[in-house]
Amino acid sequence: MFKNKKIFNRLDKMLDDGINGTFEETDYDESKLSSIESKWYRYL
């Protein structure tokens, strides 16, 4: 359950940063979450 909360918090922050125009990719580590983060970065 903790892992899900951490993932949702990170996704929420990514979206907030995208809305505010301050989104930057963070630690890329080949995980699925990092893949999603990279796609968000390209999209935004």
mmJSON file of the N, C-alpha and C atoms, coordinates in Angstrom:
{"data_MODEL":{"atom_site":{
"group_PDB":["ATOM","ATOM","ATOM","ATOM","ATOM","ATOM","ATOM","ATOM","ATOM","ATOM","ATOM","ATOM","ATOM","ATOM","ATOM","ATOM","ATOM","ATOM","ATOM","ATOM","ATOM","ATOM","ATOM","ATOM","ATOM","ATOM","ATOM","ATOM","ATOM","ATOM","ATOM","ATOM","ATOM","ATOM","ATOM","ATOM","ATOM","ATOM","ATOM","ATOM","ATOM","ATOM","ATOM","ATOM","ATOM","ATOM","ATOM","ATOM","ATOM","ATOM","ATOM","ATOM","ATOM","ATOM","ATOM","ATOM","ATOM","ATOM","ATOM","ATOM","ATOM","ATOM","ATOM","ATOM","ATOM","ATOM","ATOM","ATOM","ATOM","ATOM","ATOM","ATOM","ATOM","ATOM","ATOM","ATOM","ATOM","ATOM","ATOM","ATOM","ATOM","ATOM","ATOM","ATOM","ATOM","ATOM","ATOM","ATOM","ATOM","ATOM","ATOM","ATOM","ATOM","ATOM","ATOM","ATOM","ATOM","ATOM","ATOM","ATOM","ATOM","ATOM","ATOM","ATOM","ATOM","ATOM","ATOM","ATOM","ATOM","ATOM","ATOM","ATOM","ATOM","ATOM","ATOM","ATOM","ATOM","ATOM","ATOM","ATOM","ATOM","ATOM","ATOM","ATOM","ATOM","ATOM","ATOM","ATOM","ATOM","ATOM","ATOM","ATOM"],
"id":[1,2,3,4,5,6,7,8,9,10,11,12,13,14,15,16,17,18,19,20,21,22,23,24,25,26,27,28,29,30,31,32,33,34,35,36,37,38,39,40,41,42,43,44,45,46,47,48,49,50,51,52,53,54,55,56,57,58,59,60,61,62,63,64,65,66,67,68,69,70,71,72,73,74,75,76,77,78,79,80,81,82,83,84,85,86,87,88,89,90,91,92,93,94,95,96,97,98,99,100,101,102,103,104,105,106,107,108,109,110,111,112,113,114,115,116,117,118,119,120,121,122,123,124,125,126,127,128,129,130,131,132],
"type_symbol":["N","C","C","N","C","C","N","C","C","N","C","C","N","C","C","N","C","C","N","C","C","N","C","C","N","C","C","N","C","C","N","C","C","N","C","C","N","C","C","N","C","C","N","C","C","N","C","C","N","C","C","N","C","C","N","C","C","N","C","C","N","C","C","N","C","C","N","C","C","N","C","C","N","C","C","N","C","C","N","C","C","N","C","C","N","C","C","N","C","C","N","C","C","N","C","C","N","C","C","N","C","C","N","C","C","N","C","C","N","C","C","N","C","C","N","C","C","N","C","C","N","C","C","N","C","C","N","C","C","N","C","C"],
"label_atom_id":["N","CA","C","N","CA","C","N","CA","C","N","CA","C","N","CA","C","N","CA","C","N","CA","C","N","CA","C","N","CA","C","N","CA","C","N","CA","C","N","CA","C","N","CA","C","N","CA","C","N","CA","C","N","CA","C","N","CA","C","N","CA","C","N","CA","C","N","CA","C","N","CA","C","N","CA","C","N","CA","C","N","CA","C","N","CA","C","N","CA","C","N","CA","C","N","CA","C","N","CA","C","N","CA","C","N","CA","C","N","CA","C","N","CA","C","N","CA","C","N","CA","C","N","CA","C","N","CA","C","N","CA","C","N","CA","C","N","CA","C","N","CA","C","N","CA","C","N","CA","C","N","CA","C"],
"label_alt_id":[null,null,null,null,null,null,null,null,null,null,null,null,null,null,null,null,null,null,null,null,null,null,null,null,null,null,null,null,null,null,null,null,null,null,null,null,null,null,null,null,null,null,null,null,null,null,null,null,null,null,null,null,null,null,null,null,null,null,null,null,null,null,null,null,null,null,null,null,null,null,null,null,null,null,null,null,null,null,null,null,null,null,null,null,null,null,null,null,null,null,null,null,null,null,null,null,null,null,null,null,null,null,null,null,null,null,null,null,null,null,null,null,null,null,null,null,null,null,null,null,null,null,null,null,null,null,null,null,null,null,null,null],
"label_comp_id":["MET","MET","MET","PHE","PHE","PHE","LYS","LYS","LYS","ASN","ASN","ASN","LYS","LYS","LYS","LYS","LYS","LYS","ILE","ILE","ILE","PHE","PHE","PHE","ASN","ASN","ASN","ARG","ARG","ARG","LEU","LEU","LEU","ASP","ASP","ASP","LYS","LYS","LYS","MET","MET","MET","LEU","LEU","LEU","ASP","ASP","ASP","ASP","ASP","ASP","GLY","GLY","GLY","ILE","ILE","ILE","ASN","ASN","ASN","GLY","GLY","GLY","THR","THR","THR","PHE","PHE","PHE","GLU","GLU","GLU","GLU","GLU","GLU","THR","THR","THR","ASP","ASP","ASP","TYR","TYR","TYR","ASP","ASP","ASP","GLU","GLU","GLU","SER","SER","SER","LYS","LYS","LYS","LEU","LEU","LEU","SER","SER","SER","SER","SER","SER","ILE","ILE","ILE","GLU","GLU","GLU","SER","SER","SER","LYS","LYS","LYS","TRP","TRP","TRP","TYR","TYR","TYR","ARG","ARG","ARG","TYR","TYR","TYR","LEU","LEU","LEU"],
"label_asym_id":["A","A","A","A","A","A","A","A","A","A","A","A","A","A","A","A","A","A","A","A","A","A","A","A","A","A","A","A","A","A","A","A","A","A","A","A","A","A","A","A","A","A","A","A","A","A","A","A","A","A","A","A","A","A","A","A","A","A","A","A","A","A","A","A","A","A","A","A","A","A","A","A","A","A","A","A","A","A","A","A","A","A","A","A","A","A","A","A","A","A","A","A","A","A","A","A","A","A","A","A","A","A","A","A","A","A","A","A","A","A","A","A","A","A","A","A","A","A","A","A","A","A","A","A","A","A","A","A","A","A","A","A"],
"label_entity_id":["1","1","1","1","1","1","1","1","1","1","1","1","1","1","1","1","1","1","1","1","1","1","1","1","1","1","1","1","1","1","1","1","1","1","1","1","1","1","1","1","1","1","1","1","1","1","1","1","1","1","1","1","1","1","1","1","1","1","1","1","1","1","1","1","1","1","1","1","1","1","1","1","1","1","1","1","1","1","1","1","1","1","1","1","1","1","1","1","1","1","1","1","1","1","1","1","1","1","1","1","1","1","1","1","1","1","1","1","1","1","1","1","1","1","1","1","1","1","1","1","1","1","1","1","1","1","1","1","1","1","1","1"],
"label_seq_id":[1,1,1,2,2,2,3,3,3,4,4,4,5,5,5,6,6,6,7,7,7,8,8,8,9,9,9,10,10,10,11,11,11,12,12,12,13,13,13,14,14,14,15,15,15,16,16,16,17,17,17,18,18,18,19,19,19,20,20,20,21,21,21,22,22,22,23,23,23,24,24,24,25,25,25,26,26,26,27,27,27,28,28,28,29,29,29,30,30,30,31,31,31,32,32,32,33,33,33,34,34,34,35,35,35,36,36,36,37,37,37,38,38,38,39,39,39,40,40,40,41,41,41,42,42,42,43,43,43,44,44,44],
"pdbx_PDB_ins_code":[null,null,null,null,null,null,null,null,null,null,null,null,null,null,null,null,null,null,null,null,null,null,null,null,null,null,null,null,null,null,null,null,null,null,null,null,null,null,null,null,null,null,null,null,null,null,null,null,null,null,null,null,null,null,null,null,null,null,null,null,null,null,null,null,null,null,null,null,null,null,null,null,null,null,null,null,null,null,null,null,null,null,null,null,null,null,null,null,null,null,null,null,null,null,null,null,null,null,null,null,null,null,null,null,null,null,null,null,null,null,null,null,null,null,null,null,null,null,null,null,null,null,null,null,null,null,null,null,null,null,null,null],
"Cartn_x":[0.821,0.0,0.868,1.975,2.866,3.427,3.775,4.339,3.318,2.048,1.016,0.857,0.894,0.764,1.924,3.121,4.305,4.174,3.708,3.536,2.492,1.35,0.312,0.776,1.539,2.071,3.029,3.855,4.809,4.074,3.064,2.283,1.541,1.006,0.298,1.237,2.458,3.445,3.821,3.981,4.306,3.225,1.967,0.868,0.818,0.99,1.014,2.136,3.32,4.451,4.182,3.546,3.202,2.228,1.24,0.265,0.943,1.907,2.611,3.756,4.058,5.142,6.525,6.605,7.894,8.324,7.677,7.971,9.363,10.109,11.409,11.499,12.129,12.358,13.297,13.053,13.947,14.704,15.156,15.994,15.401,16.005,15.552,16.206,15.382,15.936,15.379,14.878,14.366,13.106,12.493,11.257,10.09,8.953,7.751,7.382,7.523,7.2,8.119,9.382,10.303,9.937,9.468,9.015,7.816,6.882,5.718,6.157,7.071,7.575,8.212,8.973,9.608,8.561,7.519,6.441,5.707,5.466,4.826,5.682,7.0,7.916,7.82,7.808,7.703,6.342,5.302,3.947,3.792,4.288,4.122,5.085],
"Cartn_y":[-1.19,0.0,1.259,1.253,2.413,2.737,1.69,1.907,2.601,2.192,2.836,4.303,4.596,5.982,6.815,6.257,6.954,7.217,6.238,6.384,7.454,7.409,8.406,9.806,9.928,11.238,11.767,10.887,11.307,11.711,10.931,11.282,12.594,12.8,14.04,15.234,15.07,16.153,16.424,15.368,15.552,16.376,16.049,16.779,18.219,18.438,19.809,20.616,20.022,20.714,21.0,20.061,20.284,21.434,21.5,22.59,23.92,23.92,25.148,25.497,24.599,24.841,24.627,23.871,23.653,22.188,21.376,19.941,19.665,18.818,18.325,16.855,16.083,14.678,14.597,13.605,13.38,12.088,11.478,10.276,9.214,9.032,7.997,6.688,5.667,4.404,3.172,3.342,2.225,1.586,2.19,1.627,2.095,1.461,1.854,3.296,3.688,5.054,6.049,5.733,6.614,6.704,5.613,5.618,6.552,6.49,7.37,8.822,9.052,10.4,10.962,10.147,10.58,10.917,10.111,10.383,11.667,11.911,13.16,14.341,14.211,15.295,15.622,14.592,14.811,15.399,14.938,15.431,16.893,17.236,18.602,19.549],
"Cartn_z":[0.0,0.0,0.0,0.755,0.814,-0.564,-1.327,-2.658,-3.557,-3.479,-4.286,-3.908,-2.627,-2.173,-2.715,-2.675,-3.17,-4.672,-5.411,-6.855,-7.165,-6.48,-6.717,-6.342,-5.273,-4.893,-5.959,-6.489,-7.518,-8.799,-9.209,-10.391,-10.188,-9.001,-8.677,-8.795,-8.287,-8.376,-9.825,-10.621,-12.028,-12.722,-12.465,-13.084,-12.605,-11.313,-10.781,-11.426,-11.527,-12.131,-13.608,-14.303,-15.704,-15.862,-15.009,-15.026,-14.761,-13.842,-13.473,-14.424,-15.363,-16.307,-15.73,-14.638,-13.979,-13.999,-14.825,-14.834,-15.375,-14.665,-15.099,-14.749,-15.625,-15.305,-14.115,-13.267,-12.135,-12.361,-11.323,-11.388,-12.298,-13.463,-14.386,-13.995,-13.764,-13.272,-13.976,-15.208,-16.002,-15.42,-14.431,-13.899,-14.752,-14.582,-15.311,-14.976,-13.716,-13.318,-14.024,-14.155,-14.863,-16.34,-16.904,-18.29,-18.457,-17.532,-17.565,-17.391,-16.49,-16.255,-17.527,-18.224,-19.456,-20.516,-20.601,-21.56,-21.205,-19.918,-19.495,-19.918,-19.735,-20.071,-21.568,-22.398,-23.844,-24.204,-23.548,-23.826,-23.431,-22.266,-21.767,-22.447],
"occupancy":[1.0,1.0,1.0,1.0,1.0,1.0,1.0,1.0,1.0,1.0,1.0,1.0,1.0,1.0,1.0,1.0,1.0,1.0,1.0,1.0,1.0,1.0,1.0,1.0,1.0,1.0,1.0,1.0,1.0,1.0,1.0,1.0,1.0,1.0,1.0,1.0,1.0,1.0,1.0,1.0,1.0,1.0,1.0,1.0,1.0,1.0,1.0,1.0,1.0,1.0,1.0,1.0,1.0,1.0,1.0,1.0,1.0,1.0,1.0,1.0,1.0,1.0,1.0,1.0,1.0,1.0,1.0,1.0,1.0,1.0,1.0,1.0,1.0,1.0,1.0,1.0,1.0,1.0,1.0,1.0,1.0,1.0,1.0,1.0,1.0,1.0,1.0,1.0,1.0,1.0,1.0,1.0,1.0,1.0,1.0,1.0,1.0,1.0,1.0,1.0,1.0,1.0,1.0,1.0,1.0,1.0,1.0,1.0,1.0,1.0,1.0,1.0,1.0,1.0,1.0,1.0,1.0,1.0,1.0,1.0,1.0,1.0,1.0,1.0,1.0,1.0,1.0,1.0,1.0,1.0,1.0,1.0],
"B_iso_or_equiv":[0.0,0.0,0.0,0.0,0.0,0.0,0.0,0.0,0.0,0.0,0.0,0.0,0.0,0.0,0.0,0.0,0.0,0.0,0.0,0.0,0.0,0.0,0.0,0.0,0.0,0.0,0.0,0.0,0.0,0.0,0.0,0.0,0.0,0.0,0.0,0.0,0.0,0.0,0.0,0.0,0.0,0.0,0.0,0.0,0.0,0.0,0.0,0.0,0.0,0.0,0.0,0.0,0.0,0.0,0.0,0.0,0.0,0.0,0.0,0.0,0.0,0.0,0.0,0.0,0.0,0.0,0.0,0.0,0.0,0.0,0.0,0.0,0.0,0.0,0.0,0.0,0.0,0.0,0.0,0.0,0.0,0.0,0.0,0.0,0.0,0.0,0.0,0.0,0.0,0.0,0.0,0.0,0.0,0.0,0.0,0.0,0.0,0.0,0.0,0.0,0.0,0.0,0.0,0.0,0.0,0.0,0.0,0.0,0.0,0.0,0.0,0.0,0.0,0.0,0.0,0.0,0.0,0.0,0.0,0.0,0.0,0.0,0.0,0.0,0.0,0.0,0.0,0.0,0.0,0.0,0.0,0.0],
"pdbx_formal_charge":[null,null,null,null,null,null,null,null,null,null,null,null,null,null,null,null,null,null,null,null,null,null,null,null,null,null,null,null,null,null,null,null,null,null,null,null,null,null,null,null,null,null,null,null,null,null,null,null,null,null,null,null,null,null,null,null,null,null,null,null,null,null,null,null,null,null,null,null,null,null,null,null,null,null,null,null,null,null,null,null,null,null,null,null,null,null,null,null,null,null,null,null,null,null,null,null,null,null,null,null,null,null,null,null,null,null,null,null,null,null,null,null,null,null,null,null,null,null,null,null,null,null,null,null,null,null,null,null,null,null,null,null],
"auth_seq_id":[1,1,1,2,2,2,3,3,3,4,4,4,5,5,5,6,6,6,7,7,7,8,8,8,9,9,9,10,10,10,11,11,11,12,12,12,13,13,13,14,14,14,15,15,15,16,16,16,17,17,17,18,18,18,19,19,19,20,20,20,21,21,21,22,22,22,23,23,23,24,24,24,25,25,25,26,26,26,27,27,27,28,28,28,29,29,29,30,30,30,31,31,31,32,32,32,33,33,33,34,34,34,35,35,35,36,36,36,37,37,37,38,38,38,39,39,39,40,40,40,41,41,41,42,42,42,43,43,43,44,44,44],
"auth_comp_id":["MET","MET","MET","PHE","PHE","PHE","LYS","LYS","LYS","ASN","ASN","ASN","LYS","LYS","LYS","LYS","LYS","LYS","ILE","ILE","ILE","PHE","PHE","PHE","ASN","ASN","ASN","ARG","ARG","ARG","LEU","LEU","LEU","ASP","ASP","ASP","LYS","LYS","LYS","MET","MET","MET","LEU","LEU","LEU","ASP","ASP","ASP","ASP","ASP","ASP","GLY","GLY","GLY","ILE","ILE","ILE","ASN","ASN","ASN","GLY","GLY","GLY","THR","THR","THR","PHE","PHE","PHE","GLU","GLU","GLU","GLU","GLU","GLU","THR","THR","THR","ASP","ASP","ASP","TYR","TYR","TYR","ASP","ASP","ASP","GLU","GLU","GLU","SER","SER","SER","LYS","LYS","LYS","LEU","LEU","LEU","SER","SER","SER","SER","SER","SER","ILE","ILE","ILE","GLU","GLU","GLU","SER","SER","SER","LYS","LYS","LYS","TRP","TRP","TRP","TYR","TYR","TYR","ARG","ARG","ARG","TYR","TYR","TYR","LEU","LEU","LEU"],
"auth_asym_id":["A","A","A","A","A","A","A","A","A","A","A","A","A","A","A","A","A","A","A","A","A","A","A","A","A","A","A","A","A","A","A","A","A","A","A","A","A","A","A","A","A","A","A","A","A","A","A","A","A","A","A","A","A","A","A","A","A","A","A","A","A","A","A","A","A","A","A","A","A","A","A","A","A","A","A","A","A","A","A","A","A","A","A","A","A","A","A","A","A","A","A","A","A","A","A","A","A","A","A","A","A","A","A","A","A","A","A","A","A","A","A","A","A","A","A","A","A","A","A","A","A","A","A","A","A","A","A","A","A","A","A","A"],
"auth_atom_id":["N","CA","C","N","CA","C","N","CA","C","N","CA","C","N","CA","C","N","CA","C","N","CA","C","N","CA","C","N","CA","C","N","CA","C","N","CA","C","N","CA","C","N","CA","C","N","CA","C","N","CA","C","N","CA","C","N","CA","C","N","CA","C","N","CA","C","N","CA","C","N","CA","C","N","CA","C","N","CA","C","N","CA","C","N","CA","C","N","CA","C","N","CA","C","N","CA","C","N","CA","C","N","CA","C","N","CA","C","N","CA","C","N","CA","C","N","CA","C","N","CA","C","N","CA","C","N","CA","C","N","CA","C","N","CA","C","N","CA","C","N","CA","C","N","CA","C","N","CA","C","N","CA","C"],
"pdbx_PDB_model_num":[1,1,1,1,1,1,1,1,1,1,1,1,1,1,1,1,1,1,1,1,1,1,1,1,1,1,1,1,1,1,1,1,1,1,1,1,1,1,1,1,1,1,1,1,1,1,1,1,1,1,1,1,1,1,1,1,1,1,1,1,1,1,1,1,1,1,1,1,1,1,1,1,1,1,1,1,1,1,1,1,1,1,1,1,1,1,1,1,1,1,1,1,1,1,1,1,1,1,1,1,1,1,1,1,1,1,1,1,1,1,1,1,1,1,1,1,1,1,1,1,1,1,1,1,1,1,1,1,1,1,1,1]
}}}
